[in-house]
Every structure is written in C-alpha cells, then in structure tokens.
Amino acid sequence: MTAESVPFIDLRPGEDDAAVRAAIDRVVASGWFILGPEVETFEAEFAVASGAAHAVGVGNGTDAIALLLRAVGITRGDEVIVPAVTAGYTALAVLLAGATPVFADVDAETLTLDPAACEAAITPRTVAIVAVHLYGQPADMSALTAIAARRALVIVEDCCQAHLATCAGTPVGTLGAGGAFSFYPTKNLGALGDGGAVVSNDSSIAARVRRLRNGGQINRYVHGDAGVNSRLDELQAAVLRSRLPMLPRWTARRRALAATYRRLLTGSVRPLPCRDEGHVYHLFVVRSNERDVLQQHLSASRIETLIHYPIPMTHQPAFEHWKRSECPLAACAAREILSLPLHQRLTDKDVERVCLGIDAFQKGHTLA
Ligand SMILES: *Cc1c(COP(=O)(O)O)cnc(C)c1O
C-alpha cells in the first residue's frame, strides 16, 4: 500500500470556502475597490482581534514594516538592528525606510534576536530594533524592552508570522511602538494575494501610517509627506474579514498539531523549543545535523519540507554592503533547520506519517 503524499501547505479554501466566495461577490457587486467600507471594517475587527487600539491596512508585510519605521521617525542614516535569521523582507523594509540594517546574531535555541548580541550591535547611530516573532514564537521582549529603555531605542515588531501570538500574555504588536503584519497567502491569516497591516496603541503612529500608505495625502491631491501607494484593497479586506473569525480555531489547531509533533518526534531530529505558550506555530521547525539528506529522504517518501531560511542575512548578496560582523549561530542554524508541514488543514495522520518518515530515516531505511 502506498500512503498519501504530505504537501507542505494547501492554500485552497476549506471550511472557509463559502464565506470567502460570498465576500468576493459582495465587493464585486458593490463597485467599490479601494479604501472603502471593507478595509475600514477589517481594520476595526483586526485591531480588536490583535488586542491593539488601532490597525491600518497596507499593501503587504514589507510595506507594513517600512511604513511603521517611517511613522516612528526613522530617517536616512539611522541604524536599525535586525536579527540575522528572518525573511529577507525584514531587512529590505529597513532599506525601504531609508535606514541601514545592522545584523545581530540569534539565540542558539529559539533563533529569535539574541538580546546580548542586539546590545553589542548598538552604535551612536542606532535608533530602533526590529523584533521578529520568528516562526510564530515571540522574541525575548522582556530583555529587548529593557535594552531599548536603557539605550533610548524604539522597538518595532515584525509580526508577519505571529497573528494572535502573545508574549507573556500580552498581544504581539503592542509591546513595542507597533507591529507589522503580513497577509501573504501562506501566513496564519492569509489573503488571496498580497496584504498587510500595522497595529499600534499610539494614535499618532497609526495616523502617520494611514497617511503614508495613501501617497502621504493630507487632503485630496495634497501630498503632505512623500508617501507611497500601499493600500490593502477591498477584495482582500473582505476575504480577510471572512477568515478572521476562524483564526482562533485555526491557531488552536496549529498548536495541537505542534504538540503531536513534539510527542512523536524522537532521536536526533529536535524541534526548536517553545519558550512562550503564546507561540502560534506559523512554522514547525526542527534541527538535524543531517538536514540535507533528511530532506531528500522525506522528499522521496513524498513528504514536502522547506527551509526557512537557507541563507542568513549576513550572507545575502543584497546585504553584503551592510555586513559588519559574523553571526555564527545564525549560520549554524541555516545548515540545520527544516520546516515540517503544518497548517490548519493537516490531519493527525499526516503528522504521524511525517514522523514515521523521520523515524525511518533515523533507522536507515525508507518509508513505503
Ligand atoms: C512574510 C514576511 C515578511 C514580508 O511580508 P510580505 O507580505 O511578503 O511583504 C516580513 N517578515 C517576515 C518575518 C515574514 O514572514
């Protein structure tokens, strides 16, 4: 008997299918596509879901980070500390805001920004830290907040992988000056295209992002700031509204599947530790000294895995110019990490099959 393949993710709508299609029909029939009632209502609903006072819809997660940095006052010549393990877009957003990314190494276990490395990267030009809640696990915000307070720095949270996550019980995006979210289709809350949002408890930061996303207009056709065109559109906002009520259930499902992985995985393939129960498992990442052969073995068993991310920021050709120091723990992680399939539609059987595949690899044979 040949078992089913386990794809990394399946982006076709499931239980949300009817709601998503109804949302699209509603917008098409309304004839209103940019900055209308769907975006406005989604912003209010997403703010409530995220435990923040304000939410502003933007074009994507990268712009959310860049506009948040601009809204807190980052300008040309400023340095912003970025963890060496993250999506390249985190550092690109710093460049988009006109600032200089300075890479700092990560915690050996959780792979989130290491507070000591962060502090060591501070120079007289440093103005902000981007705390990335990597894979859905909150960064060490108590240590980072203490450093920021001591050194008079701003913290901006990259929440692109951390919808509904909490850090010691406090919602991410409300621990620093604000949080940037992505609704890229694979994220825990995904649109049918690009989308993003900035949340903040500070009404003036939210107002500045609101202005910057719409060309910096202060009145119609009056551009008060050199803003950008980065608006969440009505179709995507309506789709996100239809899915938002399901997100708590989907998040619970991700956590349950992660617990099953932790129970079933044995041997030298080790899951990254969970430091905070507020972890929302955007990805389930394990480490192995034989990562590449393990991945090939799983692929031969029709189990799809990915690597997030294969290249640390310090080794990205685009950022060569900004490289200052080595980040050895990030470089080591890049050779060992492997993301296993995890999404709300995955079954317990799928997780068992992945773990059997890993078990077979460790025992030196292949899975039928
Ligand atoms: C997805 C992601 C981004 C970028 O979001 P986009 O919507 O693709 O622009 C930034 N940072 C992290 C950590 C991400 O996962």
The ligand as an SDF file (V2000), in Angstrom:
LIG
                    3D

 15 15  0  0  0  0  0  0  0  0999 V2000
    6.2270   37.2790    5.1450 C   0  0  0  0  0  0  0  0  0  0  0  0
    7.1810   38.0450    5.9610 C   0  0  0  0  0  0  0  0  0  0  0  0
    7.5170   39.3660    5.6600 C   0  0  0  0  0  0  0  0  0  0  0  0
    7.0650   40.0650    4.3970 C   0  0  0  0  0  0  0  0  0  0  0  0
    5.6830   40.0940    4.2200 O   0  0  0  0  0  0  0  0  0  0  0  0
    5.1320   40.3200    2.7170 P   0  0  0  0  0  0  0  0  0  0  0  0
    3.6500   40.4510    2.9180 O   0  0  0  0  0  0  0  0  0  0  0  0
    5.5030   39.1250    1.9210 O   0  0  0  0  0  0  0  0  0  0  0  0
    5.7480   41.5770    2.2070 O   0  0  0  0  0  0  0  0  0  0  0  0
    8.3600   40.0540    6.5210 C   0  0  0  0  0  0  0  0  0  0  0  0
    8.8630   39.4620    7.6200 N   0  0  0  0  0  0  0  0  0  0  0  0
    8.5830   38.1790    7.9380 C   0  0  0  0  0  0  0  0  0  0  0  0
    9.1710   37.5940    9.1870 C   0  0  0  0  0  0  0  0  0  0  0  0
    7.7440   37.4270    7.1070 C   0  0  0  0  0  0  0  0  0  0  0  0
    7.4830   36.1510    7.4170 O   0  0  0  0  0  0  0  0  0  0  0  0
  1  2  1  0
  2  3  1  0
  2 14  2  0
  3  4  1  0
  3 10  2  0
  4  5  1  0
  5  6  1  0
  6  7  2  0
  6  8  1  0
  6  9  1  0
 10 11  1  0
 11 12  2  0
 12 13  1  0
 12 14  1  0
 14 15  1  0
M  END
$$$$
